[in-house]
């Protein structure tokens, strides 16, 4: 009986880990990102290996910067992206078919705080 219980637990954990895979291209909106608080777009190209996330992020699919640090724990995603002489830090949460959260960053004398909402490209 204990063996069956352990087997079921392991299967459930494996399914949960597979369900949390964020590998793929995600695109959507960046609310309040411009110098005057205007909205913009964002595209994340993510590759997940265990809890590590690599890939790129940028305003469009054609304008991408490498992710310097990336990790996922449960549904919580943390990314750091170097942009020019600054760093943008993403504090995100996987919510079903969306990744949502905040990005804070600076580049020279400019700083931004914005809301991110992206969905996986089909």
BAROKOL-710610 format. One record per residue: residue in three letters; x, y, z of N, C-alpha, C in turn; residue number from 1. Coordinates in Angstrom, 3 decimals, decimal comma. Layout:
<pts>
   code       n_px       n_py       n_pz      ca_px      ca_py      ca_pz       c_px       c_py       c_pz   pos
    Ala          X          Y          Z          X          Y          Z          X          Y          Z   NUM
...
</pts>
This chain:
<pts>
   code       n_px       n_py       n_pz      ca_px      ca_py      ca_pz       c_px       c_py       c_pz   pos
    Unk      0,812     -1,188      0,000      0,000      0,000      0,000      0,863      1,263      0,000     1
    Unk      1,943      1,253      0,781      2,839      2,408      0,815      3,476      2,636     -0,550     2
    Unk      3,815      1,558     -1,251      4,410      1,662     -2,577      3,447      2,333     -3,541     3
    Unk      2,170      1,976     -3,496      1,160      2,583     -4,353      1,030      4,070     -4,037     4
    Unk      1,014      4,398     -2,731      0,930      5,805     -2,329      2,114      6,609     -2,827     5
    Unk      3,315      6,066     -2,696      4,523      6,754     -3,175      4,489      6,917     -4,688     6
    Unk      4,038      5,896     -5,380      3,950      5,959     -6,845      2,977      7,043     -7,286     7
    Unk      1,835      7,129     -6,624      0,859      8,161     -6,960      1,399      9,553     -6,664     8
    Unk      2,087      9,706     -5,555      2,684     10,991     -5,205      3,721     11,406     -6,234     9
    Unk      4,585     10,490     -6,640      5,612     10,787     -7,641      4,977     11,163     -8,972    10
    Unk      3,927     10,470     -9,363      3,230     10,785    -10,619      2,603     12,176    -10,552    11
    Unk      2,003     12,510     -9,417      1,393     13,832     -9,257      2,441     14,932     -9,309    12
    Unk      3,587     14,722     -8,662      4,670     15,710     -8,695      5,216     15,878    -10,104    13
    Unk      5,366     14,794    -10,834      5,858     14,869    -12,215      4,886     15,633    -13,091    14
    Unk      3,595     15,421    -12,906      2,598     16,146    -13,690      2,600     17,623    -13,337    15
    Unk      2,756     17,946    -12,075      2,795     19,348    -11,658      4,016     20,045    -12,235    16
    Unk      5,155     19,371    -12,248      6,370     19,959    -12,807      6,211     20,177    -14,303    17
    Unk      5,616     19,217    -14,998      5,418     19,354    -16,439      4,440     20,484    -16,741    18
    Unk      3,417     20,654    -15,911      2,415     21,684    -16,142      2,997     23,083    -15,972    19
    Unk      4,037     23,240    -15,186      4,609     24,550    -14,906      5,664     24,968    -15,936    20
    Unk      5,859     24,199    -17,000      6,884     24,524    -17,998      6,482     25,772    -18,776    21
    Unk      7,314     26,814    -18,717      7,024     28,079    -19,393      7,797     28,239    -20,697    22
    Unk      8,447     27,166    -21,161      9,193     27,236    -22,410      8,277     27,684    -23,539    23
    Unk      8,748     28,657    -24,321      7,974     29,136    -25,462      8,072     30,639    -25,597    24
    Unk      7,321     31,164    -26,558      7,267     32,606    -26,805      5,986     33,154    -26,201    25
    Unk      6,140     34,191    -25,411      5,034     34,845    -24,728      5,015     36,307    -25,151    26
    Unk      3,866     36,844    -25,503      3,810     38,257    -25,876      2,544     38,894    -25,319    27
    Unk      2,632     40,203    -25,135      1,490     40,924    -24,597      1,825     42,363    -24,289    28
    Unk      1,254     42,860    -23,188      1,331     44,285    -22,893      2,240     44,599    -21,715    29
    Unk      2,751     45,810    -21,785      3,551     46,409    -20,731      2,860     47,732    -20,417    30
    Unk      2,145     47,805    -19,321      1,345     48,993    -18,977      2,153     49,969    -18,151    31
    Unk      2,275     51,211    -18,659      2,957     52,264    -17,930      4,460     52,245    -18,057    32
    Unk      4,990     51,702    -19,176      6,436     51,526    -19,312      7,163     52,727    -19,898    33
    Unk      6,480     53,568    -20,624      7,156     54,679    -21,298      7,552     55,787    -20,348    34
    Unk      8,381     56,725    -20,828      8,844     57,821    -19,967      7,698     58,655    -19,408    35
    Unk      6,591     58,728    -20,151      5,431     59,484    -19,682      4,308     58,561    -19,222    36
    Unk      4,646     57,297    -18,921      3,664     56,351    -18,421      2,833     55,668    -19,487    37
    Unk      3,203     55,848    -20,763      2,419     55,209    -21,818      2,682     53,708    -21,868    38
    Unk      1,753     52,998    -22,501      1,833     51,549    -22,596      2,709     51,124    -23,764    39
    Unk      3,173     49,871    -23,711      3,981     49,309    -24,783      3,754     47,814    -24,866    40
    Unk      4,563     47,165    -25,654      4,468     45,723    -25,807      5,693     45,054    -25,215    41
    Unk      5,579     43,737    -25,026      6,709     42,962    -24,523      6,609     41,548    -25,092    42
    Unk      7,754     40,990    -25,450      7,847     39,606    -25,908      8,927     38,918    -25,094    43
    Unk      8,584     37,760    -24,529      9,523     36,929    -23,779      9,701     35,625    -24,534    44
    Unk     10,945     35,244    -24,800     11,242     33,951    -25,412     11,971     33,148    -24,342    45
    Unk     11,252     32,204    -23,726     11,744     31,508    -22,546     12,066     30,053    -22,828    46
    Unk     13,117     29,568    -22,161     13,460     28,157    -22,185     13,688     27,740    -20,743    47
    Unk     12,904     26,754    -20,286     12,993     26,297    -18,908     13,678     24,949    -18,845    48
    Unk     14,647     24,829    -17,943     15,317     23,561    -17,637     15,306     23,430    -16,121    49
    Unk     14,383     22,625    -15,600     14,223     22,534    -14,154     13,702     23,853    -13,625    50
    Unk     14,413     24,459    -12,675     13,992     25,746    -12,129     14,701     26,928    -12,798    51
    Unk     15,603     26,653    -13,743     16,342     27,717    -14,429     15,622     28,137    -15,701    52
    Unk     15,573     29,452    -15,926     14,991     30,001    -17,145     16,060     30,807    -17,866    53
    Unk     16,223     30,524    -19,150     17,104     31,296    -20,020     16,251     31,820    -21,172    54
    Unk     16,848     32,608    -22,039     16,125     33,114    -23,198     16,360     34,592    -23,376    55
    Unk     15,343     35,268    -23,912     15,449     36,688    -24,205     14,156     37,402    -23,847    56
    Unk     14,247     38,736    -23,761     13,081     39,577    -23,507     13,289     40,897    -24,224    57
    Unk     12,207     41,503    -24,673     12,301     42,793    -25,333     10,945     43,332    -25,717    58
    Unk     10,944     44,535    -26,292      9,671     45,168    -26,647      8,972     44,496    -27,837    59
    Unk      9,739     43,833    -28,705      9,173     43,137    -29,863      9,945     41,837    -30,078    60
    Unk      9,424     40,996    -30,958     10,114     39,745    -31,287     11,445     40,014    -31,979    61
    Unk     11,559     41,156    -32,666     12,786     41,503    -33,392     13,809     42,258    -32,543    62
    Unk     13,408     42,755    -31,398     14,304     43,532    -30,528     14,356     42,842    -29,167    63
    Unk     15,320     41,929    -28,999     15,433     41,094    -27,802     16,800     41,247    -27,136    64
    Unk     16,811     41,134    -25,817     18,034     41,152    -25,022     18,083     39,856    -24,202    65
    Unk     19,276     39,319    -23,959     19,371     38,057    -23,221     18,974     38,198    -21,750    66
    Unk     18,346     37,155    -21,246     18,041     37,076    -19,820     19,340     36,705    -19,101    67
    Unk     19,756     37,545    -18,146     20,986     37,326    -17,393     20,792     36,297    -16,287    68
    Unk     19,660     36,414    -15,598     19,303     35,487    -14,518     17,823     35,194    -14,655    69
    Unk     17,463     33,930    -14,491     16,058     33,569    -14,546     15,786     32,316    -13,749    70
    Unk     14,686     32,330    -12,991     14,325     31,140    -12,227     12,815     31,097    -12,047    71
    Unk     12,331     29,877    -11,816     10,929     29,666    -11,512     10,845     28,761    -10,297    72
    Unk      9,994     29,140     -9,358      9,727     28,334     -8,157      8,224     28,293     -8,003    73
    Unk      7,648     27,095     -8,166      6,195     27,006     -8,198      5,730     27,769     -9,423    74
    Unk      4,885     28,750     -9,256      4,458     29,587    -10,372      5,125     30,945    -10,386    75
    Unk      6,049     31,187     -9,448      6,718     32,490     -9,348      7,948     32,519    -10,252    76
    Unk      8,029     33,555    -11,091      9,114     33,696    -12,064      9,871     34,991    -11,779    77
    Unk     11,200     34,904    -11,714     12,057     36,081    -11,539     13,045     36,117    -12,698    78
    Unk     13,104     37,258    -13,388     14,018     37,433    -14,516     14,784     38,734    -14,355    79
    Unk     16,049     38,728    -14,787     16,841     39,954    -14,867     17,378     40,074    -16,273    80
    Unk     17,160     41,248    -16,881     17,569     41,492    -18,257     18,394     42,775    -18,293    81
    Unk     19,612     42,679    -18,816     20,461     43,865    -18,976     19,981     44,629    -20,201    82
    Unk     19,765     45,936    -20,006     19,332     46,810    -21,098     20,256     48,017    -21,085    83
    Unk     21,128     48,108    -22,088     22,103     49,195    -22,107     22,949     49,151    -20,856    84
    Unk     22,976     50,263    -20,112     23,755     50,316    -18,873     22,884     50,093    -17,638    85
    Unk     21,706     49,496    -17,845     20,797     49,251    -16,730     20,331     47,813    -16,689    86
    Unk     19,479     47,537    -15,722     18,917     46,194    -15,546     17,425     46,309    -15,297    87
    Unk     16,688     45,431    -15,941     15,255     45,342    -15,729     14,974     44,051    -14,961    88
    Unk     14,223     44,153    -13,871     13,900     42,996    -13,035     12,405     42,714    -13,136    89
    Unk     12,103     41,492    -13,554     10,729     41,047    -13,700     10,360     40,187    -12,498    90
    Unk      9,252     40,497    -11,864      8,698     39,713    -10,757      7,319     39,252    -11,231    91
    Unk      7,250     38,006    -11,693      6,082     37,524    -12,422      5,459     36,302    -11,767    92
    Unk      4,234     35,991    -12,181      3,503     34,832    -11,683      2,800     34,162    -12,849    93
    Unk      2,961     32,844    -12,950      2,250     32,065    -13,952      0,828     31,883    -13,460    94
    Unk     -0,142     32,379    -14,246     -1,561     32,290    -13,886     -2,309     31,679    -15,058    95
    Unk     -2,401     30,356    -15,085     -3,066     29,667    -16,188     -2,308     29,878    -17,484    96
    Unk     -2,953     30,522    -18,442     -2,336     30,782    -19,749     -1,706     32,168    -19,824    97
    Unk     -1,553     32,843    -18,688     -0,951     34,176    -18,626      0,259     34,148    -17,701    98
    Unk      1,201     35,012    -17,996      2,248     35,364    -17,041      2,015     36,839    -16,746    99
    Unk      1,829     37,162    -15,470      1,514     38,537    -15,066      2,446     38,973    -13,953   100
    Unk      2,630     40,280    -13,849      3,418     40,793    -12,738      3,966     42,171    -13,019   101
    Unk      5,106     42,439    -12,419      5,720     43,772    -12,478      7,120     43,696    -13,052   102
    Unk      7,519     44,792    -13,677      8,902     44,970    -14,092      9,356     46,327    -13,562   103
    Unk     10,553     46,345    -13,001     11,170     47,572    -12,508     12,555     47,641    -13,101   104
    Unk     12,928     48,822    -13,555     14,255     48,918    -14,131     14,725     50,333    -14,281   105
    Unk     15,982     50,427    -14,650     16,583     51,734    -14,903     17,559     51,610    -16,059   106
    Unk     17,680     52,707    -16,780     18,633     52,787    -17,872     19,123     54,229    -17,896   107
    Unk     20,340     54,427    -17,427     20,839     55,793    -17,287     20,030     56,529    -16,240   108
    Unk     19,495     57,700    -16,617     18,686     58,510    -15,699     17,213     58,130    -15,714   109
    Unk     16,822     57,189    -16,572     15,421     56,812    -16,713     15,114     55,554    -15,910   110
    Unk     13,984     55,565    -15,253     13,541     54,361    -14,550     12,097     54,090    -14,937   111
    Unk     11,727     52,809    -14,898     10,354     52,447    -15,211      9,825     51,481    -14,170   112
    Unk      8,532     51,529    -14,010      7,777     50,542    -13,264      6,560     50,269    -14,117   113
    Unk      6,345     49,007    -14,454      5,238     48,680    -15,344      4,611     47,349    -14,963   114
    Unk      3,404     47,140    -15,436      2,669     45,893    -15,267      2,821     45,077    -16,546   115
    Unk      3,108     43,773    -16,382      3,296     42,850    -17,509      2,110     41,893    -17,540   116
    Unk      1,593     41,629    -18,749      0,578     40,593    -18,955      0,830     39,981    -20,326   117
    Unk      1,344     38,756    -20,342      1,664     38,076    -21,596      0,979     36,709    -21,665   118
    Unk      0,726     36,252    -22,885      0,192     34,918    -23,122      1,110     34,186    -24,084   119
    Unk      1,071     32,861    -24,010      1,925     32,032    -24,855      1,420     32,086    -26,296   120
    Unk      2,351     32,279    -27,240      2,010     32,281    -28,659      1,619     30,868    -29,067   121
    Unk      0,620     30,761    -29,874      0,145     29,444    -30,333      0,900     29,002    -31,558   122
</pts>
